């Protein structure tokens, strides 16, 4: 009796050029919602910022001065500061097609965080300390 050798691993797997990619499973609604809800919530919060803050300021003493300062000075500066975040939100929604592209976007954002933090810390008001020191001399 002759014994036959078991087939090699290469024979079982076939050649790499013969490999057929496996189809991706269809997206489930729960998975879409899990990924979409945080993005939708962030856009909702950014959209509600102006009306909510304006409504609160309208009830303060001298509402005309407060609303003029907020709408003409503070809000445009806030938009400049928020611009990278808004662009990253739009880019991540457009480019994140699968787990690999999402991980690539996340690593790119992680590389940008230190630069943004440095930029924001140097633009923050300094109360008597070195630049970037946001601690006030007065405590509440």
MARPA-613830 format. One record per atom (N, C-alpha, C): residue number from 0; residue in one letter; atom name; x, y, z. Coordinates in pm, whole numbers, plus 50000, padded with zeros to 5 digits. Layout:
residues N
<pos:NUM, code:a, site:CA, x:X, y:Y, z:Z>
...
END
This chain:
residues 140
<pos:0, code:x, site:N, x:50082, y:49883, z:50000>
<pos:0, code:x, site:CA, x:50000, y:50000, z:50000>
<pos:0, code:x, site:C, x:50087, y:50124, z:50000>
<pos:1, code:x, site:N, x:50054, y:50210, z:49915>
<pos:1, code:x, site:CA, x:50131, y:50333, z:49912>
<pos:1, code:x, site:C, x:50053, y:50444, z:49981>
<pos:2, code:x, site:N, x:50125, y:50512, z:50063>
<pos:2, code:x, site:CA, x:50060, y:50623, z:50134>
<pos:2, code:x, site:C, x:50079, y:50749, z:50053>
<pos:3, code:x, site:N, x:49971, y:50826, z:50045>
<pos:3, code:x, site:CA, x:49982, y:50954, z:49974>
<pos:3, code:x, site:C, x:50008, y:51064, z:50076>
<pos:4, code:x, site:N, x:50093, y:51153, z:50037>
<pos:4, code:x, site:CA, x:50126, y:51263, z:50127>
<pos:4, code:x, site:C, x:50011, y:51362, z:50129>
<pos:5, code:x, site:N, x:49988, y:51423, z:50243>
<pos:5, code:x, site:CA, x:49881, y:51524, z:50248>
<pos:5, code:x, site:C, x:49917, y:51642, z:50160>
<pos:6, code:x, site:N, x:49819, y:51707, z:50105>
<pos:6, code:x, site:CA, x:49849, y:51819, z:50016>
<pos:6, code:x, site:C, x:49917, y:51931, z:50093>
<pos:7, code:x, site:N, x:50004, y:52001, z:50025>
<pos:7, code:x, site:CA, x:50077, y:52109, z:50091>
<pos:7, code:x, site:C, x:49984, y:52228, z:50114>
<pos:8, code:x, site:N, x:50027, y:52316, z:50201>
<pos:8, code:x, site:CA, x:49949, y:52435, z:50231>
<pos:8, code:x, site:C, x:49934, y:52522, z:50108>
<pos:9, code:x, site:N, x:50040, y:52530, z:50028>
<pos:9, code:x, site:CA, x:50035, y:52613, z:49908>
<pos:9, code:x, site:C, x:49932, y:52558, z:49810>
<pos:10, code:x, site:N, x:49923, y:52425, z:49801>
<pos:10, code:x, site:CA, x:49827, y:52365, z:49710>
<pos:10, code:x, site:C, x:49684, y:52391, z:49756>
<pos:11, code:x, site:N, x:49663, y:52391, z:49888>
<pos:11, code:x, site:CA, x:49529, y:52416, z:49940>
<pos:11, code:x, site:C, x:49488, y:52562, z:49920>
<pos:12, code:x, site:N, x:49581, y:52653, z:49940>
<pos:12, code:x, site:CA, x:49549, y:52795, z:49931>
<pos:12, code:x, site:C, x:49547, y:52845, z:49788>
<pos:13, code:x, site:N, x:49613, y:52779, z:49699>
<pos:13, code:x, site:CA, x:49620, y:52826, z:49561>
<pos:13, code:x, site:C, x:49724, y:52937, z:49552>
<pos:14, code:x, site:N, x:49742, y:52985, z:49434>
<pos:14, code:x, site:CA, x:49838, y:53094, z:49414>
<pos:14, code:x, site:C, x:49772, y:53225, z:49455>
<pos:15, code:x, site:N, x:49856, y:53322, z:49487>
<pos:15, code:x, site:CA, x:49803, y:53452, z:49530>
<pos:15, code:x, site:C, x:49724, y:53518, z:49417>
<pos:16, code:x, site:N, x:49766, y:53494, z:49292>
<pos:16, code:x, site:CA, x:49695, y:53557, z:49180>
<pos:16, code:x, site:C, x:49558, y:53492, z:49157>
<pos:17, code:x, site:N, x:49541, y:53367, z:49206>
<pos:17, code:x, site:CA, x:49413, y:53297, z:49189>
<pos:17, code:x, site:C, x:49314, y:53331, z:49300>
<pos:18, code:x, site:N, x:49359, y:53401, z:49404>
<pos:18, code:x, site:CA, x:49272, y:53427, z:49518>
<pos:18, code:x, site:C, x:49160, y:53523, z:49478>
<pos:19, code:x, site:N, x:49042, y:53488, z:49518>
<pos:19, code:x, site:CA, x:48925, y:53572, z:49491>
<pos:19, code:x, site:C, x:48891, y:53645, z:49621>
<pos:20, code:x, site:N, x:48880, y:53778, z:49617>
<pos:20, code:x, site:CA, x:48849, y:53849, z:49741>
<pos:20, code:x, site:C, x:48710, y:53812, z:49790>
<pos:21, code:x, site:N, x:48700, y:53798, z:49920>
<pos:21, code:x, site:CA, x:48572, y:53765, z:49979>
<pos:21, code:x, site:C, x:48482, y:53888, z:49978>
<pos:22, code:x, site:N, x:48356, y:53870, z:49948>
<pos:22, code:x, site:CA, x:48266, y:53986, z:49949>
<pos:22, code:x, site:C, x:48248, y:54038, z:50092>
<pos:23, code:x, site:N, x:48236, y:54170, z:50102>
<pos:23, code:x, site:CA, x:48215, y:54230, z:50233>
<pos:23, code:x, site:C, x:48071, y:54207, z:50275>
<pos:24, code:x, site:N, x:48048, y:54182, z:50403>
<pos:24, code:x, site:CA, x:47910, y:54165, z:50448>
<pos:24, code:x, site:C, x:47836, y:54298, z:50437>
<pos:25, code:x, site:N, x:47707, y:54294, z:50412>
<pos:25, code:x, site:CA, x:47632, y:54419, z:50400>
<pos:25, code:x, site:C, x:47630, y:54494, z:50533>
<pos:26, code:x, site:N, x:47622, y:54626, z:50523>
<pos:26, code:x, site:CA, x:47616, y:54708, z:50643>
<pos:26, code:x, site:C, x:47482, y:54690, z:50712>
<pos:27, code:x, site:N, x:47488, y:54681, z:50843>
<pos:27, code:x, site:CA, x:47365, y:54673, z:50921>
<pos:27, code:x, site:C, x:47330, y:54813, z:50967>
<pos:28, code:x, site:N, x:47203, y:54838, z:50989>
<pos:28, code:x, site:CA, x:47155, y:54969, z:51031>
<pos:28, code:x, site:C, x:47216, y:55008, z:51165>
<pos:29, code:x, site:N, x:47233, y:54912, z:51254>
<pos:29, code:x, site:CA, x:47291, y:54941, z:51386>
<pos:29, code:x, site:C, x:47435, y:54989, z:51373>
<pos:30, code:x, site:N, x:47510, y:54932, z:51280>
<pos:30, code:x, site:CA, x:47649, y:54973, z:51260>
<pos:30, code:x, site:C, x:47657, y:55113, z:51200>
<pos:31, code:x, site:N, x:47570, y:55141, z:51105>
<pos:31, code:x, site:CA, x:47565, y:55275, z:51046>
<pos:31, code:x, site:C, x:47528, y:55378, z:51152>
<pos:32, code:x, site:N, x:47428, y:55348, z:51232>
<pos:32, code:x, site:CA, x:47385, y:55441, z:51338>
<pos:32, code:x, site:C, x:47495, y:55462, z:51441>
<pos:33, code:x, site:N, x:47566, y:55356, z:51477>
<pos:33, code:x, site:CA, x:47673, y:55367, z:51576>
<pos:33, code:x, site:C, x:47784, y:55460, z:51528>
<pos:34, code:x, site:N, x:47813, y:55458, z:51400>
<pos:34, code:x, site:CA, x:47917, y:55545, z:51345>
<pos:34, code:x, site:C, x:47866, y:55684, z:51311>
<pos:35, code:x, site:N, x:47739, y:55695, z:51275>
<pos:35, code:x, site:CA, x:47685, y:55822, z:51229>
<pos:35, code:x, site:C, x:47638, y:55911, z:51343>
<pos:36, code:x, site:N, x:47583, y:55855, z:51449>
<pos:36, code:x, site:CA, x:47526, y:55936, z:51556>
<pos:36, code:x, site:C, x:47626, y:56034, z:51620>
<pos:37, code:x, site:N, x:47750, y:55995, z:51650>
<pos:37, code:x, site:CA, x:47843, y:56095, z:51706>
<pos:37, code:x, site:C, x:47871, y:56210, z:51609>
<pos:38, code:x, site:N, x:47881, y:56180, z:51480>
<pos:38, code:x, site:CA, x:47903, y:56286, z:51382>
<pos:38, code:x, site:C, x:47782, y:56378, z:51374>
<pos:39, code:x, site:N, x:47663, y:56321, z:51373>
<pos:39, code:x, site:CA, x:47542, y:56403, z:51368>
<pos:39, code:x, site:C, x:47529, y:56488, z:51494>
<pos:40, code:x, site:N, x:47564, y:56432, z:51609>
<pos:40, code:x, site:CA, x:47556, y:56507, z:51734>
<pos:40, code:x, site:C, x:47653, y:56624, z:51735>
<pos:41, code:x, site:N, x:47773, y:56604, z:51681>
<pos:41, code:x, site:CA, x:47870, y:56714, z:51678>
<pos:41, code:x, site:C, x:47823, y:56827, z:51588>
<pos:42, code:x, site:N, x:47764, y:56794, z:51473>
<pos:42, code:x, site:CA, x:47710, y:56898, z:51384>
<pos:42, code:x, site:C, x:47592, y:56969, z:51451>
<pos:43, code:x, site:N, x:47509, y:56895, z:51522>
<pos:43, code:x, site:CA, x:47395, y:56955, z:51591>
<pos:43, code:x, site:C, x:47440, y:57052, z:51699>
<pos:44, code:x, site:N, x:47538, y:57013, z:51777>
<pos:44, code:x, site:CA, x:47589, y:57101, z:51883>
<pos:44, code:x, site:C, x:47650, y:57228, z:51822>
<pos:45, code:x, site:N, x:47725, y:57215, z:51715>
<pos:45, code:x, site:CA, x:47784, y:57333, z:51650>
<pos:45, code:x, site:C, x:47675, y:57423, z:51593>
<pos:46, code:x, site:N, x:47567, y:57365, z:51543>
<pos:46, code:x, site:CA, x:47458, y:57446, z:51489>
<pos:46, code:x, site:C, x:47377, y:57516, z:51596>
<pos:47, code:x, site:N, x:47368, y:57458, z:51713>
<pos:47, code:x, site:CA, x:47291, y:57517, z:51822>
<pos:47, code:x, site:C, x:47369, y:57620, z:51903>
<pos:48, code:x, site:N, x:47499, y:57625, z:51883>
<pos:48, code:x, site:CA, x:47584, y:57714, z:51964>
<pos:48, code:x, site:C, x:47540, y:57860, z:51956>
<pos:49, code:x, site:N, x:47527, y:57913, z:51838>
<pos:49, code:x, site:CA, x:47495, y:58055, z:51820>
<pos:49, code:x, site:C, x:47358, y:58092, z:51877>
<pos:50, code:x, site:N, x:47251, y:58019, z:51845>
<pos:50, code:x, site:CA, x:47121, y:58058, z:51900>
<pos:50, code:x, site:C, x:47113, y:58047, z:52052>
<pos:51, code:x, site:N, x:47173, y:57944, z:52109>
<pos:51, code:x, site:CA, x:47166, y:57925, z:52254>
<pos:51, code:x, site:C, x:47244, y:58035, z:52326>
<pos:52, code:x, site:N, x:47365, y:58062, z:52282>
<pos:52, code:x, site:CA, x:47446, y:58166, z:52346>
<pos:52, code:x, site:C, x:47381, y:58303, z:52327>
<pos:53, code:x, site:N, x:47327, y:58328, z:52211>
<pos:53, code:x, site:CA, x:47260, y:58457, z:52186>
<pos:53, code:x, site:C, x:47137, y:58472, z:52275>
<pos:54, code:x, site:N, x:47061, y:58366, z:52293>
<pos:54, code:x, site:CA, x:46943, y:58373, z:52380>
<pos:54, code:x, site:C, x:46982, y:58401, z:52524>
<pos:55, code:x, site:N, x:47091, y:58343, z:52570>
<pos:55, code:x, site:CA, x:47138, y:58369, z:52707>
<pos:55, code:x, site:C, x:47188, y:58512, z:52720>
<pos:56, code:x, site:N, x:47265, y:58558, z:52622>
<pos:56, code:x, site:CA, x:47319, y:58694, z:52628>
<pos:56, code:x, site:C, x:47210, y:58800, z:52617>
<pos:57, code:x, site:N, x:47100, y:58770, z:52549>
<pos:57, code:x, site:CA, x:46991, y:58866, z:52536>
<pos:57, code:x, site:C, x:46923, y:58894, z:52670>
<pos:58, code:x, site:N, x:46945, y:58807, z:52767>
<pos:58, code:x, site:CA, x:46884, y:58825, z:52898>
<pos:58, code:x, site:C, x:46979, y:58888, z:53000>
<pos:59, code:x, site:N, x:47101, y:58920, z:52959>
<pos:59, code:x, site:CA, x:47198, y:58985, z:53047>
<pos:59, code:x, site:C, x:47174, y:59136, z:53050>
<pos:60, code:x, site:N, x:47242, y:59203, z:53142>
<pos:60, code:x, site:CA, x:47238, y:59349, z:53144>
<pos:60, code:x, site:C, x:47310, y:59400, z:53019>
<pos:61, code:x, site:N, x:47263, y:59504, z:52957>
<pos:61, code:x, site:CA, x:47317, y:59562, z:52834>
<pos:61, code:x, site:C, x:47327, y:59457, z:52722>
<pos:62, code:x, site:N, x:47215, y:59401, z:52682>
<pos:62, code:x, site:CA, x:47222, y:59294, z:52582>
<pos:62, code:x, site:C, x:47277, y:59341, z:52447>
<pos:63, code:x, site:N, x:47255, y:59468, z:52411>
<pos:63, code:x, site:CA, x:47304, y:59516, z:52282>
<pos:63, code:x, site:C, x:47456, y:59508, z:52274>
<pos:64, code:x, site:N, x:47522, y:59548, z:52382>
<pos:64, code:x, site:CA, x:47669, y:59547, z:52385>
<pos:64, code:x, site:C, x:47720, y:59403, z:52383>
<pos:65, code:x, site:N, x:47659, y:59317, z:52464>
<pos:65, code:x, site:CA, x:47704, y:59177, z:52470>
<pos:65, code:x, site:C, x:47683, y:59105, z:52337>
<pos:66, code:x, site:N, x:47566, y:59124, z:52277>
<pos:66, code:x, site:CA, x:47538, y:59058, z:52149>
<pos:66, code:x, site:C, x:47627, y:59111, z:52037>
<pos:67, code:x, site:N, x:47654, y:59243, z:52038>
<pos:67, code:x, site:CA, x:47743, y:59300, z:51937>
<pos:67, code:x, site:C, x:47884, y:59246, z:51952>
<pos:68, code:x, site:N, x:47932, y:59234, z:52075>
<pos:68, code:x, site:CA, x:48066, y:59181, z:52098>
<pos:68, code:x, site:C, x:48074, y:59034, z:52058>
<pos:69, code:x, site:N, x:47970, y:58960, z:52091>
<pos:69, code:x, site:CA, x:47971, y:58817, z:52057>
<pos:69, code:x, site:C, x:47962, y:58797, z:51906>
<pos:70, code:x, site:N, x:47867, y:58862, z:51841>
<pos:70, code:x, site:CA, x:47847, y:58843, z:51698>
<pos:70, code:x, site:C, x:47954, y:58906, z:51610>
<pos:71, code:x, site:N, x:48018, y:59013, z:51659>
<pos:71, code:x, site:CA, x:48114, y:59084, z:51576>
<pos:71, code:x, site:C, x:48259, y:59055, z:51607>
<pos:72, code:x, site:N, x:48288, y:59001, z:51726>
<pos:72, code:x, site:CA, x:48427, y:58977, z:51764>
<pos:72, code:x, site:C, x:48449, y:58831, z:51803>
<pos:73, code:x, site:N, x:48376, y:58785, z:51901>
<pos:73, code:x, site:CA, x:48402, y:58652, z:51958>
<pos:73, code:x, site:C, x:48367, y:58540, z:51861>
<pos:74, code:x, site:N, x:48251, y:58546, z:51798>
<pos:74, code:x, site:CA, x:48209, y:58437, z:51711>
<pos:74, code:x, site:C, x:48300, y:58421, z:51588>
<pos:75, code:x, site:N, x:48340, y:58530, z:51519>
<pos:75, code:x, site:CA, x:48434, y:58512, z:51408>
<pos:75, code:x, site:C, x:48567, y:58451, z:51452>
<pos:76, code:x, site:N, x:48617, y:58491, z:51568>
<pos:76, code:x, site:CA, x:48742, y:58432, z:51618>
<pos:76, code:x, site:C, x:48721, y:58284, z:51649>
<pos:77, code:x, site:N, x:48605, y:58252, z:51707>
<pos:77, code:x, site:CA, x:48575, y:58111, z:51736>
<pos:77, code:x, site:C, x:48567, y:58029, z:51609>
<pos:78, code:x, site:N, x:48513, y:58085, z:51501>
<pos:78, code:x, site:CA, x:48508, y:58012, z:51374>
<pos:78, code:x, site:C, x:48647, y:57987, z:51318>
<pos:79, code:x, site:N, x:48736, y:58083, z:51335>
<pos:79, code:x, site:CA, x:48874, y:58063, z:51289>
<pos:79, code:x, site:C, x:48939, y:57949, z:51368>
<pos:80, code:x, site:N, x:48914, y:57947, z:51498>
<pos:80, code:x, site:CA, x:48974, y:57843, z:51582>
<pos:80, code:x, site:C, x:48911, y:57707, z:51550>
<pos:81, code:x, site:N, x:48781, y:57704, z:51524>
<pos:81, code:x, site:CA, x:48711, y:57579, z:51497>
<pos:81, code:x, site:C, x:48726, y:57529, z:51354>
<pos:82, code:x, site:N, x:48779, y:57611, z:51265>
<pos:82, code:x, site:CA, x:48787, y:57574, z:51123>
<pos:82, code:x, site:C, x:48857, y:57440, z:51099>
<pos:83, code:x, site:N, x:48972, y:57411, z:51163>
<pos:83, code:x, site:CA, x:49034, y:57280, z:51138>
<pos:83, code:x, site:C, x:48945, y:57164, z:51181>
<pos:84, code:x, site:N, x:48873, y:57180, z:51291>
<pos:84, code:x, site:CA, x:48785, y:57073, z:51338>
<pos:84, code:x, site:C, x:48669, y:57052, z:51241>
<pos:85, code:x, site:N, x:48611, y:57161, z:51193>
<pos:85, code:x, site:CA, x:48500, y:57150, z:51099>
<pos:85, code:x, site:C, x:48547, y:57083, z:50970>
<pos:86, code:x, site:N, x:48665, y:57120, z:50922>
<pos:86, code:x, site:CA, x:48717, y:57058, z:50800>
<pos:86, code:x, site:C, x:48748, y:56910, z:50821>
<pos:87, code:x, site:N, x:48800, y:56875, z:50939>
<pos:87, code:x, site:CA, x:48829, y:56734, z:50967>
<pos:87, code:x, site:C, x:48700, y:56652, z:50976>
<pos:88, code:x, site:N, x:48594, y:56711, z:51031>
<pos:88, code:x, site:CA, x:48466, y:56640, z:51036>
<pos:88, code:x, site:C, x:48416, y:56609, z:50895>
<pos:89, code:x, site:N, x:48418, y:56710, z:50809>
<pos:89, code:x, site:CA, x:48371, y:56689, z:50672>
<pos:89, code:x, site:C, x:48460, y:56590, z:50597>
<pos:90, code:x, site:N, x:48590, y:56600, z:50614>
<pos:90, code:x, site:CA, x:48682, y:56509, z:50546>
<pos:90, code:x, site:C, x:48667, y:56366, z:50596>
<pos:91, code:x, site:N, x:48649, y:56350, z:50726>
<pos:91, code:x, site:CA, x:48636, y:56214, z:50780>
<pos:91, code:x, site:C, x:48507, y:56149, z:50733>
<pos:92, code:x, site:N, x:48399, y:56227, z:50722>
<pos:92, code:x, site:CA, x:48274, y:56172, z:50670>
<pos:92, code:x, site:C, x:48290, y:56130, z:50525>
<pos:93, code:x, site:N, x:48359, y:56211, z:50447>
<pos:93, code:x, site:CA, x:48373, y:56182, z:50304>
<pos:93, code:x, site:C, x:48472, y:56069, z:50276>
<pos:94, code:x, site:N, x:48578, y:56057, z:50356>
<pos:94, code:x, site:CA, x:48686, y:55965, z:50324>
<pos:94, code:x, site:C, x:48682, y:55831, z:50396>
<pos:95, code:x, site:N, x:48611, y:55821, z:50507>
<pos:95, code:x, site:CA, x:48610, y:55697, z:50585>
<pos:95, code:x, site:C, x:48516, y:55596, z:50520>
<pos:96, code:x, site:N, x:48571, y:55512, z:50436>
<pos:96, code:x, site:CA, x:48492, y:55411, z:50365>
<pos:96, code:x, site:C, x:48495, y:55275, z:50434>
<pos:97, code:x, site:N, x:48605, y:55246, z:50507>
<pos:97, code:x, site:CA, x:48619, y:55118, z:50574>
<pos:97, code:x, site:C, x:48709, y:55139, z:50695>
<pos:98, code:x, site:N, x:48738, y:55031, z:50765>
<pos:98, code:x, site:CA, x:48818, y:55040, z:50888>
<pos:98, code:x, site:C, x:48960, y:55090, z:50859>
<pos:99, code:x, site:N, x:49018, y:55048, z:50748>
<pos:99, code:x, site:CA, x:49155, y:55089, z:50715>
<pos:99, code:x, site:C, x:49163, y:55239, z:50686>
<pos:100, code:x, site:N, x:49069, y:55291, z:50608>
<pos:100, code:x, site:CA, x:49071, y:55435, z:50580>
<pos:100, code:x, site:C, x:49037, y:55516, z:50704>
<pos:101, code:x, site:N, x:48950, y:55464, z:50788>
<pos:101, code:x, site:CA, x:48918, y:55532, z:50913>
<pos:101, code:x, site:C, x:49040, y:55538, z:51005>
<pos:102, code:x, site:N, x:49117, y:55430, z:51010>
<pos:102, code:x, site:CA, x:49239, y:55429, z:51092>
<pos:102, code:x, site:C, x:49343, y:55526, z:51037>
<pos:103, code:x, site:N, x:49352, y:55536, z:50905>
<pos:103, code:x, site:CA, x:49445, y:55630, z:50842>
<pos:103, code:x, site:C, x:49407, y:55774, z:50875>
<pos:104, code:x, site:N, x:49280, y:55806, z:50869>
<pos:104, code:x, site:CA, x:49232, y:55940, z:50904>
<pos:104, code:x, site:C, x:49261, y:55969, z:51050>
<pos:105, code:x, site:N, x:49236, y:55871, z:51136>
<pos:105, code:x, site:CA, x:49260, y:55889, z:51279>
<pos:105, code:x, site:C, x:49407, y:55914, z:51309>
<pos:106, code:x, site:N, x:49495, y:55844, z:51240>
<pos:106, code:x, site:CA, x:49638, y:55866, z:51264>
<pos:106, code:x, site:C, x:49681, y:56003, z:51212>
<pos:107, code:x, site:N, x:49622, y:56048, z:51102>
<pos:107, code:x, site:CA, x:49653, y:56182, z:51051>
<pos:107, code:x, site:C, x:49606, y:56290, z:51147>
<pos:108, code:x, site:N, x:49489, y:56271, z:51205>
<pos:108, code:x, site:CA, x:49438, y:56367, z:51303>
<pos:108, code:x, site:C, x:49527, y:56366, z:51426>
<pos:109, code:x, site:N, x:49572, y:56249, z:51466>
<pos:109, code:x, site:CA, x:49661, y:56240, z:51582>
<pos:109, code:x, site:C, x:49792, y:56314, z:51562>
<pos:110, code:x, site:N, x:49840, y:56318, z:51438>
<pos:110, code:x, site:CA, x:49964, y:56392, z:51408>
<pos:110, code:x, site:C, x:49942, y:56542, z:51409>
<pos:111, code:x, site:N, x:49818, y:56587, z:51383>
<pos:111, code:x, site:CA, x:49788, y:56729, z:51380>
<pos:111, code:x, site:C, x:49756, y:56787, z:51518>
<pos:112, code:x, site:N, x:49720, y:56702, z:51612>
<pos:112, code:x, site:CA, x:49680, y:56751, z:51746>
<pos:112, code:x, site:C, x:49787, y:56834, z:51814>
<pos:113, code:x, site:N, x:49913, y:56792, z:51818>
<pos:113, code:x, site:CA, x:50014, y:56875, z:51887>
<pos:113, code:x, site:C, x:50029, y:57014, z:51826>
<pos:114, code:x, site:N, x:50025, y:57023, z:51694>
<pos:114, code:x, site:CA, x:50039, y:57155, z:51630>
<pos:114, code:x, site:C, x:49921, y:57244, z:51663>
<pos:115, code:x, site:N, x:49800, y:57189, z:51659>
<pos:115, code:x, site:CA, x:49682, y:57269, z:51693>
<pos:115, code:x, site:C, x:49685, y:57310, z:51839>
<pos:116, code:x, site:N, x:49727, y:57221, z:51927>
<pos:116, code:x, site:CA, x:49735, y:57255, z:52068>
<pos:116, code:x, site:C, x:49835, y:57367, z:52092>
<pos:117, code:x, site:N, x:49950, y:57361, z:52027>
<pos:117, code:x, site:CA, x:50049, y:57468, z:52040>
<pos:117, code:x, site:C, x:49994, y:57600, z:51989>
<pos:118, code:x, site:N, x:49928, y:57596, z:51874>
<pos:118, code:x, site:CA, x:49873, y:57718, z:51816>
<pos:118, code:x, site:C, x:49768, y:57779, z:51908>
<pos:119, code:x, site:N, x:49680, y:57696, z:51962>
<pos:119, code:x, site:CA, x:49574, y:57747, z:52048>
<pos:119, code:x, site:C, x:49629, y:57796, z:52181>
<pos:120, code:x, site:N, x:49729, y:57727, z:52236>
<pos:120, code:x, site:CA, x:49782, y:57769, z:52366>
<pos:120, code:x, site:C, x:49856, y:57902, z:52355>
<pos:121, code:x, site:N, x:49916, y:57930, z:52240>
<pos:121, code:x, site:CA, x:49985, y:58059, z:52223>
<pos:121, code:x, site:C, x:49889, y:58171, z:52190>
<pos:122, code:x, site:N, x:49768, y:58138, z:52144>
<pos:122, code:x, site:CA, x:49672, y:58243, z:52113>
<pos:122, code:x, site:C, x:49579, y:58271, z:52231>
<pos:123, code:x, site:N, x:49583, y:58186, z:52333>
<pos:123, code:x, site:CA, x:49496, y:58207, z:52450>
<pos:123, code:x, site:C, x:49548, y:58324, z:52532>
<pos:124, code:x, site:N, x:49457, y:58395, z:52599>
<pos:124, code:x, site:CA, x:49502, y:58508, z:52680>
<pos:124, code:x, site:C, x:49589, y:58462, z:52796>
<pos:125, code:x, site:N, x:49687, y:58540, z:52825>
<pos:125, code:x, site:CA, x:49777, y:58510, z:52935>
<pos:125, code:x, site:C, x:49754, y:58615, z:53044>
<pos:126, code:x, site:N, x:49726, y:58570, z:53162>
<pos:126, code:x, site:CA, x:49696, y:58661, z:53272>
<pos:126, code:x, site:C, x:49820, y:58680, z:53359>
<pos:127, code:x, site:N, x:49918, y:58751, z:53306>
<pos:127, code:x, site:CA, x:50036, y:58782, z:53385>
<pos:127, code:x, site:C, x:50144, y:58676, z:53383>
<pos:128, code:x, site:N, x:50122, y:58566, z:53319>
<pos:128, code:x, site:CA, x:50221, y:58460, z:53316>
<pos:128, code:x, site:C, x:50288, y:58453, z:53180>
<pos:129, code:x, site:N, x:50367, y:58350, z:53159>
<pos:129, code:x, site:CA, x:50433, y:58334, z:53028>
<pos:129, code:x, site:C, x:50329, y:58303, z:52921>
<pos:130, code:x, site:N, x:50362, y:58323, z:52792>
<pos:130, code:x, site:CA, x:50267, y:58293, z:52685>
<pos:130, code:x, site:C, x:50219, y:58148, z:52692>
<pos:131, code:x, site:N, x:50091, y:58130, z:52675>
<pos:131, code:x, site:CA, x:50034, y:57996, z:52681>
<pos:131, code:x, site:C, x:49989, y:57957, z:52821>
<pos:132, code:x, site:N, x:50019, y:58038, z:52921>
<pos:132, code:x, site:CA, x:49975, y:58007, z:53056>
<pos:132, code:x, site:C, x:49835, y:58063, z:53074>
<pos:133, code:x, site:N, x:49738, y:57978, z:53084>
<pos:133, code:x, site:CA, x:49599, y:58022, z:53090>
<pos:133, code:x, site:C, x:49548, y:58035, z:53233>
<pos:134, code:x, site:N, x:49634, y:58019, z:53330>
<pos:134, code:x, site:CA, x:49589, y:58030, z:53469>
<pos:134, code:x, site:C, x:49578, y:58176, z:53509>
<pos:135, code:x, site:N, x:49471, y:58210, z:53570>
<pos:135, code:x, site:CA, x:49449, y:58347, z:53612>
<pos:135, code:x, site:C, x:49508, y:58368, z:53751>
<pos:136, code:x, site:N, x:49545, y:58493, z:53780>
<pos:136, code:x, site:CA, x:49594, y:58525, z:53913>
<pos:136, code:x, site:C, x:49480, y:58526, z:54014>
<pos:137, code:x, site:N, x:49359, y:58543, z:53964>
<pos:137, code:x, site:CA, x:49243, y:58548, z:54051>
<pos:137, code:x, site:C, x:49176, y:58411, z:54052>
<pos:138, code:x, site:N, x:49140, y:58367, z:54168>
<pos:138, code:x, site:CA, x:49069, y:58239, z:54178>
<pos:138, code:x, site:C, x:48924, y:58268, z:54206>
<pos:139, code:x, site:N, x:48841, y:58180, z:54160>
<pos:139, code:x, site:CA, x:48696, y:58198, z:54182>
<pos:139, code:x, site:C, x:48656, y:58139, z:54314>
END
